[in-house]
């Protein structure tokens, strides 16, 4: 394994380790923790089950193949699981007739990056993960199915017996072994009954995050399977440094309140939510440890408001490592001028390390901060006490990128209403959505509206309202003061207005590019679409410091989704994978945002981006 190198991003080693393993009260993996630790990796063929033994599924030798990063045992990581894994006690697991300690994914599972260069693995806290959660899910189900099959094979049940002895320990006997076999069958039956359709494969470095969250909250958790939407719009994991202070904290400019964004993510990776208790008696209560989410957000945001201190005190962008080729200062200076000319109109004045770390209090960058203003139900204007960074929002038609992801919030609806029962005149209750939220209107104003149960409720509003109701229930039941965890930021929501053009500090460490990961390097992104790779491999975090991105290995897909070595083939000819848009060209068409750049100009911009 490559030597791991942690970069200085403003956190000490203990804070980083805690972030890597801070539980969100989730059961992302659908089995108890002891099962996960005992389970053997799947064999390539079920016919081999009776005859062969594999390493444990949770061993790094197997688990890291899905793009995870190894992590040593610590007080935050008792079992030495990879970055992004945590466990939560007393979780409900579908198919299991009791609560148990479950394995869940943390924020760090999606927001910790890695770059490999000259036999060193650089860990990027807050960076985009390389993981393939779809493949992880398939492999885990295969391992469970093979273990269950083994239990049914007299004289050839070694795989199941090894599993049972590891799980049951000193309690292992004929009775407990049979009971464990029944529980395994119960979980498998529950998994088989769940919808799991996929139209577009996500692959390494990508996840259809919004559809997955919508499916989990409004289809799987509620049993309303008609709300399920096939996976069809994968996106790369966004980098999250400095984003706590943006006016829109979600990458697609859909959520304004950090705790709403983070709690929605926790629900999406299988935190338990109660949809059946009476109102004010536990409806919307969840397994989310909100104190943990609050700690994570504090670590990301820092203790001080940036505009007050003229510095960011939370997680900072990574700086170009000493082990990488030295930055050409002359090229970088020329690139800074090109950035001002071609990039700053969208991405704001460059957020340089000096600005970020408090050494440039008079920089123009600070002029883009201001309070959030919105109208309440009474029509009176309100505003926050703190100032946030106003990022530019651009419609998808202007950027010209693949429209699949943008259409989710614009078009998807969910059914939260009551249902008619078999007997005439009787209905079941709706989910109980009944709350005021703030909504971005077409004229770009923020107005408070009321959201209630509806058979065709806009997904963006339904999710923001449901998450807020969960937060409210936690605050009610614990006596928590809203200002202590949410400040005075409103829960404002936007549905498909476009993408935010965030500052580009640390962008060199965030390949692949565009929201769907369809462009492997910055050089390709600054090139005409016709010159961008048509199909390339994802899953190898090897870094290209010249073109600034992942080492590009182009392929002919030949109808395949993965190559023989297990890397994902991103075929940009397919819908949702298209690499169009954000183009510099002298042609006038949708998605052209600037004039054609020469090779020297592209390289100069790249050299400047290495410096911020």
RASULCOR-V565968 format. One record per residue. N is the residue number from 0. RES is the residue in one small letter. PHI is phi in radians with two decimals (NA if undefined). PSI is psi in whole degrees, -180 to 180 (none if undefined). OMEGA is omega in whole degrees, -180 to 180 (NA if undefined). Layout:
N|RES|PHI|PSI|OMEGA, N|RES|PHI|PSI|OMEGA
This chain:
0|x|NA|141|180, 1|x|-1.12|149|174, 2|x|-1.09|132|180, 3|x|-1.60|134|-179, 4|x|-2.12|122|177, 5|x|-1.63|132|180, 6|x|-1.58|156|178, 7|x|-1.38|107|179, 8|x|-2.17|20|176, 9|x|1.69|-3|178, 10|x|-1.90|148|171, 11|x|-1.47|173|-173, 12|x|-1.10|-37|-179, 13|x|-1.22|-41|178, 14|x|-1.08|-42|179, 15|x|-1.12|-44|-180, 16|x|-1.13|-39|178, 17|x|-1.16|-43|177, 18|x|-1.02|-40|-178, 19|x|-1.09|-26|-172, 20|x|-2.30|17|-180, 21|x|-1.29|119|-174, 22|x|-1.22|147|176, 23|x|-1.96|14|-180, 24|x|1.21|39|-174, 25|x|-2.03|159|173, 26|x|-2.17|60|-176, 27|x|-1.01|-43|175, 28|x|-1.52|129|-166, 29|x|-1.44|33|179, 30|x|-2.45|158|178, 31|x|-1.16|157|-180, 32|x|-0.96|-47|-180, 33|x|-1.05|-34|177, 34|x|-1.14|-44|-178, 35|x|-1.07|-41|-179, 36|x|-1.25|-25|-177, 37|x|-1.65|-23|-172, 38|x|-1.14|137|174, 39|x|-1.51|150|177, 40|x|-1.08|152|-178, 41|x|-1.25|152|173, 42|x|-1.58|158|-177, 43|x|-1.15|-24|-179, 44|x|-2.39|136|177, 45|x|-1.10|-22|179, 46|x|-1.22|-17|179, 47|x|-1.56|-7|-175, 48|x|-0.95|-44|-176, 49|x|-1.21|-16|-166, 50|x|-2.01|-17|-172, 51|x|-2.20|151|177, 52|x|-2.00|138|179, 53|x|-2.01|166|174, 54|x|-1.14|164|178, 55|x|-1.15|144|179, 56|x|-1.00|-39|-175, 57|x|-1.41|-4|178, 58|x|-1.20|144|179, 59|x|-0.99|-35|-178, 60|x|-1.00|-29|178, 61|x|-1.77|-48|-169, 62|x|-1.18|-31|-177, 63|x|-1.24|-14|179, 64|x|-1.15|-16|179, 65|x|-1.58|12|175, 66|x|1.67|5|179, 67|x|-1.35|167|-177, 68|x|-2.00|131|-180, 69|x|-1.10|149|-178, 70|x|-2.54|133|-177, 71|x|-1.28|159|174, 72|x|-1.10|142|179, 73|x|-2.79|179|177, 74|x|-1.14|-22|176, 75|x|-1.59|-10|-173, 76|x|-2.51|73|-172, 77|x|-1.02|-33|-173, 78|x|-1.81|6|178, 79|x|1.14|34|179, 80|x|-1.36|161|-179, 81|x|-1.10|164|174, 82|x|-0.95|134|179, 83|x|1.75|-3|178, 84|x|-1.87|139|176, 85|x|-2.58|169|178, 86|x|-2.26|149|-178, 87|x|-2.30|128|180, 88|x|-1.34|162|172, 89|x|1.01|49|179, 90|x|-1.80|145|173, 91|x|-1.48|127|-179, 92|x|-2.09|124|-176, 93|x|-0.96|130|179, 94|x|1.58|-9|180, 95|x|-1.83|127|-173, 96|x|-1.43|24|-179, 97|x|-2.78|164|174, 98|x|-1.45|152|-180, 99|x|-2.69|169|175, 100|x|-1.27|128|-174, 101|x|-2.02|161|178, 102|x|-1.77|127|179, 103|x|-2.28|163|176, 104|x|-1.61|148|-180, 105|x|-1.81|176|174, 106|x|-0.95|-38|-175, 107|x|-1.18|-20|179, 108|x|-1.06|-35|180, 109|x|-1.79|-19|-172, 110|x|-2.13|44|168, 111|x|-2.36|118|-176, 112|x|-1.72|169|176, 113|x|-2.56|140|175, 114|x|-2.27|133|179, 115|x|-1.90|125|179, 116|x|-2.58|124|180, 117|x|0.88|54|174, 118|x|1.14|16|174, 119|x|-2.08|140|180, 120|x|-1.86|111|-178, 121|x|-1.58|124|-178, 122|x|-1.61|125|-177, 123|x|-1.93|98|178, 124|x|-1.16|134|-177, 125|x|1.40|1|-180, 126|x|-1.54|171|-178, 127|x|-1.30|133|180, 128|x|-1.27|162|178, 129|x|-1.80|5|-168, 130|x|-1.17|158|174, 131|x|-2.15|91|-176, 132|x|-1.27|-26|176, 133|x|-1.12|-46|178, 134|x|-1.14|-37|176, 135|x|-1.04|-44|-180, 136|x|-1.10|-46|180, 137|x|-1.08|-44|-178, 138|x|-1.14|-41|-180, 139|x|-1.13|-42|178, 140|x|-1.14|-38|178, 141|x|-1.12|-42|179, 142|x|-1.10|-42|179, 143|x|-1.13|-45|-178, 144|x|-1.11|-41|180, 145|x|-1.17|-35|177, 146|x|-1.17|-42|178, 147|x|-1.14|-39|177, 148|x|-1.08|-42|180, 149|x|-1.02|-37|-179, 150|x|-1.11|-20|-177, 151|x|-1.68|2|-175, 152|x|-1.88|99|178, 153|x|-1.01|136|179, 154|x|1.25|-11|180, 155|x|-2.19|32|-175, 156|x|-1.75|29|-176, 157|x|-1.04|-40|-179, 158|x|-1.07|-47|-180, 159|x|-1.18|-40|-179, 160|x|-1.10|-41|177, 161|x|-1.10|-42|177, 162|x|-1.08|-48|-177, 163|x|-1.11|-42|-180, 164|x|-1.13|-37|179, 165|x|-1.22|-38|-179, 166|x|-1.30|-45|-171, 167|x|-1.54|-24|178, 168|x|1.00|-128|-178, 169|x|-1.21|-13|179, 170|x|-1.55|7|-178, 171|x|-1.24|124|172, 172|x|-2.79|180|-177, 173|x|-1.04|-41|-177, 174|x|-1.17|-48|-178, 175|x|-1.22|-31|178, 176|x|-1.15|-43|178, 177|x|-1.13|-42|179, 178|x|-1.09|-41|178, 179|x|-1.10|-39|178, 180|x|-1.08|-40|178, 181|x|-1.14|-40|179, 182|x|-1.14|-38|177, 183|x|-1.10|-43|177, 184|x|-1.10|-39|180, 185|x|-1.11|-42|179, 186|x|-1.19|-42|178, 187|x|-1.10|-41|178, 188|x|-1.08|-42|179, 189|x|-1.12|-39|-180, 190|x|-1.18|-40|-179, 191|x|-1.11|-33|-177, 192|x|-1.33|-14|-176, 193|x|-1.47|140|174, 194|x|-1.16|144|-177, 195|x|-2.67|40|-176, 196|x|-1.24|144|179, 197|x|-2.34|123|175, 198|x|-1.72|-34|-180, 199|x|-2.25|122|-179, 200|x|-1.22|135|-179, 201|x|-1.34|-55|180, 202|x|1.35|-175|179, 203|x|-1.11|145|174, 204|x|1.29|5|-175, 205|x|-2.42|155|177, 206|x|-2.73|139|174, 207|x|-1.46|73|-168, 208|x|-1.08|-48|-175, 209|x|-1.16|-45|179, 210|x|-1.13|-37|178, 211|x|-1.11|-44|179, 212|x|-1.10|-46|179, 213|x|-1.06|-41|179, 214|x|-1.15|-43|-178, 215|x|-1.16|-48|-174, 216|x|-1.29|-46|-170, 217|x|-1.78|-9|178, 218|x|-2.02|-60|-174, 219|x|-1.28|-44|-178, 220|x|-1.20|-34|-175, 221|x|-1.67|-11|-175, 222|x|1.28|13|178, 223|x|-1.67|77|-172, 224|x|-1.17|-15|176, 225|x|-1.17|-16|177, 226|x|-1.45|-5|-178, 227|x|-1.26|138|175, 228|x|-2.16|131|179, 229|x|-1.03|146|177, 230|x|-1.05|122|-173, 231|x|-2.60|4|-176, 232|x|-2.56|70|-179, 233|x|-1.17|147|175, 234|x|-2.34|158|173, 235|x|-1.31|159|178, 236|x|-1.31|123|-178, 237|x|-1.25|147|173, 238|x|-1.37|148|-166, 239|x|-2.11|3|176, 240|x|-1.15|143|-178, 241|x|1.12|-8|-173, 242|x|-1.24|-19|177, 243|x|-1.04|-24|-176, 244|x|-1.78|7|173, 245|x|-1.32|152|175, 246|x|-1.15|-31|173, 247|x|-2.04|114|-172, 248|x|-1.50|-21|177, 249|x|-1.43|144|-173, 250|x|-1.06|-29|180, 251|x|-1.69|21|176, 252|x|0.99|47|-179, 253|x|-2.00|-18|-177, 254|x|-2.31|136|-177, 255|x|-1.84|-28|-174, 256|x|-1.66|119|-176, 257|x|-0.99|-42|-178, 258|x|-1.18|-34|177, 259|x|-1.13|-45|178, 260|x|-1.04|-47|-175, 261|x|-1.26|-38|178, 262|x|-1.21|-36|176, 263|x|-1.10|-39|177, 264|x|-1.12|-42|179, 265|x|-1.08|-42|176, 266|x|-1.07|-36|-178, 267|x|-1.20|-25|177, 268|x|-1.81|31|166, 269|x|1.41|43|162, 270|x|-1.28|145|-179, 271|x|-1.39|134|179, 272|x|-2.22|135|179, 273|x|-1.58|116|178, 274|x|-1.88|3|-172, 275|x|-2.00|-18|-180, 276|x|-1.19|155|177, 277|x|-1.09|153|175, 278|x|-0.96|140|-179, 279|x|1.13|13|176, 280|x|-2.26|29|178, 281|x|1.98|-1|174, 282|x|-1.06|131|-180, 283|x|1.32|4|171, 284|x|-1.08|148|-176, 285|x|-2.45|170|177, 286|x|-1.49|4|-177, 287|x|-1.22|125|172, 288|x|-1.44|90|-173, 289|x|-1.06|-27|176, 290|x|-1.07|-37|177, 291|x|-1.13|-43|179, 292|x|-1.09|-39|179, 293|x|-1.13|-41|178, 294|x|-1.09|-45|180, 295|x|-1.02|-46|-178, 296|x|-1.14|-37|177, 297|x|-1.09|-40|179, 298|x|-1.15|-37|179, 299|x|-1.25|-44|-173, 300|x|-1.43|-32|-172, 301|x|1.51|167|-174, 302|x|-1.43|-22|-172, 303|x|-1.98|146|174, 304|x|-1.20|129|-176, 305|x|-0.98|-41|-176, 306|x|-1.16|-30|180, 307|x|-1.25|-47|-178, 308|x|-1.56|-10|-173, 309|x|0.93|45|180, 310|x|-2.91|155|173, 311|x|-1.74|127|-175, 312|x|-1.90|1|179, 313|x|-1.64|-143|179, 314|x|-1.20|128|-178, 315|x|-1.82|160|176, 316|x|-1.13|147|176, 317|x|-1.19|146|175, 318|x|-1.74|152|-177, 319|x|-0.94|120|-174, 320|x|-1.18|151|177, 321|x|-1.10|-27|-179, 322|x|-1.34|-4|177, 323|x|-1.62|162|176, 324|x|-0.97|141|-177, 325|x|-1.08|145|178, 326|x|-1.29|133|176, 327|x|-1.35|106|-173, 328|x|-1.13|-36|180, 329|x|-1.15|-44|177, 330|x|-1.12|-40|-179, 331|x|-1.10|-38|178, 332|x|-1.12|-41|177, 333|x|-1.16|-38|179, 334|x|-1.14|-33|178, 335|x|-1.09|-38|178, 336|x|-1.20|-39|178, 337|x|-1.18|-37|177, 338|x|-1.07|-47|179, 339|x|-1.02|-35|-176, 340|x|-1.39|-41|-170, 341|x|-1.92|-18|-171, 342|x|-2.05|-34|-171, 343|x|-1.18|-23|179, 344|x|-1.12|-26|178, 345|x|-1.82|-48|-172, 346|x|-1.62|8|178, 347|x|1.26|165|176, 348|x|-0.93|143|-173, 349|x|-0.99|131|176, 350|x|-1.53|88|-176, 351|x|-1.39|163|176, 352|x|-0.97|-35|178, 353|x|-1.12|-43|178, 354|x|-1.15|-47|-176, 355|x|-1.06|-36|-174, 356|x|-1.78|17|169, 357|x|1.48|21|-177, 358|x|-1.85|7|-179, 359|x|-2.48|66|-175, 360|x|-1.16|-17|-178, 361|x|-1.75|8|-178, 362|x|-1.14|148|180, 363|x|-1.11|-21|180, 364|x|-0.93|-39|-175, 365|x|-1.21|-13|179, 366|x|-1.26|-10|-177, 367|x|-1.65|12|176, 368|x|-1.67|151|176, 369|x|-3.04|167|178, 370|x|-1.28|158|173, 371|x|-1.48|131|180, 372|x|-2.09|135|178, 373|x|-2.64|165|179, 374|x|-1.80|135|176, 375|x|-1.41|180|180, 376|x|-1.09|-25|180, 377|x|-1.48|2|179, 378|x|1.47|-4|-180, 379|x|-1.41|139|179, 380|x|-1.35|139|177, 381|x|-2.16|162|175, 382|x|-2.66|154|-180, 383|x|-1.34|155|176, 384|x|-1.32|-35|-179, 385|x|-1.56|157|177, 386|x|-1.82|144|-180, 387|x|-2.18|167|-179, 388|x|-1.48|120|179, 389|x|-1.46|111|178, 390|x|-1.64|153|180, 391|x|-1.37|139|178, 392|x|-1.98|130|-178, 393|x|-2.19|137|179, 394|x|-1.13|150|-179, 395|x|-1.05|-35|-180, 396|x|-1.13|-28|177, 397|x|-1.33|-44|-179, 398|x|-1.27|-35|175, 399|x|1.36|15|180, 400|x|-1.40|173|-180, 401|x|-0.95|131|-172, 402|x|-1.49|-2|-171, 403|x|-1.03|-49|-176, 404|x|-1.17|-41|-178, 405|x|-1.11|-24|-177, 406|x|-1.36|-15|-177, 407|x|-1.10|-57|-178, 408|x|-1.22|-27|-178, 409|x|-1.33|-31|-170, 410|x|-2.13|-26|-173, 411|x|-1.25|137|174, 412|x|-2.16|160|176, 413|x|-2.33|153|180, 414|x|-1.72|113|176, 415|x|-1.98|5|-172, 416|x|-1.41|169|174, 417|x|-1.18|164|-178, 418|x|-2.20|147|177, 419|x|-1.28|134|180, 420|x|-1.62|178|-176, 421|x|-1.08|-39|-180, 422|x|-1.39|135|-178, 423|x|-1.03|137|176, 424|x|1.49|-2|179, 425|x|-1.89|143|178, 426|x|-2.38|154|172, 427|x|-1.54|156|-179, 428|x|-1.25|157|173, 429|x|-1.32|-174|-179, 430|x|-1.21|-22|179, 431|x|1.69|20|177, 432|x|-1.21|121|-175, 433|x|-2.86|90|-171, 434|x|-2.87|153|172, 435|x|-1.47|138|171, 436|x|-2.36|172|178, 437|x|-1.85|138|-177, 438|x|-2.24|139|173, 439|x|-1.35|125|-180, 440|x|-1.64|170|-178, 441|x|-1.06|-29|180, 442|x|-1.50|12|177, 443|x|1.25|12|173, 444|x|-1.54|160|179, 445|x|-1.93|116|-178, 446|x|-2.14|145|176, 447|x|-1.41|131|178, 448|x|-2.27|168|177, 449|x|-1.85|133|179, 450|x|-2.01|128|179, 451|x|-2.38|172|-179, 452|x|-0.97|140|-178, 453|x|-2.73|145|-180, 454|x|-1.24|-19|178, 455|x|-2.40|59|-179, 456|x|-1.36|137|177, 457|x|-1.03|127|-174, 458|x|-0.95|-44|-177, 459|x|-1.02|-42|-179, 460|x|-1.28|-41|-179, 461|x|-1.08|-42|-179, 462|x|-1.18|-48|180, 463|x|-1.06|-37|179, 464|x|-1.23|-44|-179, 465|x|-1.11|-43|179, 466|x|-1.11|-43|179, 467|x|-1.10|-38|177, 468|x|-1.11|-36|176, 469|x|-1.16|-41|177, 470|x|-1.13|-44|180, 471|x|-1.06|-40|180, 472|x|-1.14|-40|177, 473|x|-1.10|-45|-180, 474|x|-1.14|-40|179, 475|x|-1.11|-45|-175, 476|x|-1.32|-23|-178, 477|x|-1.87|-7|-178, 478|x|1.24|25|-179, 479|x|-1.33|139|178, 480|x|-1.41|126|-178, 481|x|-0.96|-42|-177, 482|x|-1.09|-26|-178, 483|x|-1.26|-24|-176, 484|x|-2.05|-25|-178, 485|x|-1.99|-7|-173, 486|x|1.07|-143|177, 487|x|-2.04|20|177, 488|x|-1.27|133|180, 489|x|-1.35|160|174, 490|x|-1.51|79|179, 491|x|-1.64|141|-175, 492|x|-2.23|148|177, 493|x|-2.34|143|-175, 494|x|-2.07|93|170, 495|x|1.25|33|179, 496|x|-1.41|-16|178, 497|x|2.54|-164|-179, 498|x|-1.99|149|178, 499|x|-1.59|141|176, 500|x|-1.71|91|-174, 501|x|-1.36|163|173, 502|x|-0.99|153|-173, 503|x|-1.77|21|176, 504|x|-1.11|127|-180, 505|x|1.31|9|-177, 506|x|-1.10|-23|-180, 507|x|-1.06|-21|-176, 508|x|-1.77|20|-169, 509|x|-2.19|21|179, 510|x|-1.12|154|0, 511|x|-1.38|168|-169, 512|x|-1.94|174|-164, 513|x|1.15|160|-171, 514|x|-1.08|-25|-178, 515|x|-1.78|9|177, 516|x|1.20|27|-172, 517|x|-1.54|2|-180, 518|x|-2.27|121|-171, 519|x|-1.37|-26|-176, 520|x|-2.42|161|175, 521|x|-1.10|-38|179, 522|x|-1.02|-43|178, 523|x|-1.14|-37|-179, 524|x|-1.18|-31|178, 525|x|-1.50|0|-178, 526|x|-1.75|160|174, 527|x|-1.02|151|-179, 528|x|-0.97|-37|-178, 529|x|-1.08|-23|-179, 530|x|-1.64|-4|-179, 531|x|-1.38|150|180, 532|x|-1.03|138|-179, 533|x|-1.43|-34|178, 534|x|-2.67|134|-178, 535|x|-2.64|170|-174, 536|x|-1.64|140|173, 537|x|-2.07|145|179, 538|x|2.26|-19|177, 539|x|-1.76|115|-177, 540|x|-1.46|18|178, 541|x|-1.06|135|-170, 542|x|-1.78|138|176, 543|x|-1.88|104|-177, 544|x|-1.39|-7|-180, 545|x|-1.57|-55|179, 546|x|-1.49|-10|174, 547|x|1.17|80|179, 548|x|2.92|-156|178, 549|x|-1.45|150|175, 550|x|-1.06|122|-171, 551|x|-1.56|122|176, 552|x|-2.07|99|-178, 553|x|-1.35|151|-177, 554|x|-2.52|165|168, 555|x|-1.72|114|-174, 556|x|-1.00|-39|-179, 557|x|0.88|37|177, 558|x|1.34|6|-178, 559|x|-1.72|155|178, 560|x|-1.79|-31|177, 561|x|-2.25|148|178, 562|x|-1.50|-180|-174, 563|x|-1.14|-21|178, 564|x|-1.61|1|177, 565|x|1.61|5|177, 566|x|-1.41|147|-179, 567|x|-1.37|135|178, 568|x|-1.68|110|178, 569|x|-1.55|105|-179, 570|x|-1.68|107|-174, 571|x|-1.34|-1|176, 572|x|-1.41|-12|-177, 573|x|-1.56|146|176, 574|x|-1.00|141|-177, 575|x|1.41|-15|179, 576|x|-1.88|6|-170, 577|x|-1.17|145|-175, 578|x|-1.83|26|-179, 579|x|-1.40|166|173, 580|x|1.64|173|-178, 581|x|0.82|52|-169, 582|x|-1.91|140|173, 583|x|-1.82|112|-174, 584|x|-2.75|157|176, 585|x|-1.54|-4|175, 586|x|-1.39|151|177, 587|x|-1.81|108|178, 588|x|-2.81|169|180, 589|x|-1.00|134|177, 590|x|1.64|-9|176, 591|x|-1.47|118|-175, 592|x|-1.95|-4|180, 593|x|-2.95|171|-178, 594|x|-1.27|162|178, 595|x|-1.03|140|-180, 596|x|-1.93|138|176, 597|x|-1.25|166|178, 598|x|-1.03|-41|180, 599|x|-1.13|-39|179, 600|x|-1.17|-42|177, 601|x|-1.05|-46|-179, 602|x|-1.14|-34|178, 603|x|-1.18|-44|177, 604|x|-1.07|-42|178, 605|x|-1.01|-44|-178, 606|x|-1.12|-37|177, 607|x|-1.18|-41|-179, 608|x|-1.12|-27|175, 609|x|-1.12|-24|-173, 610|x|-1.58|-6|-177, 611|x|-2.10|none|NA
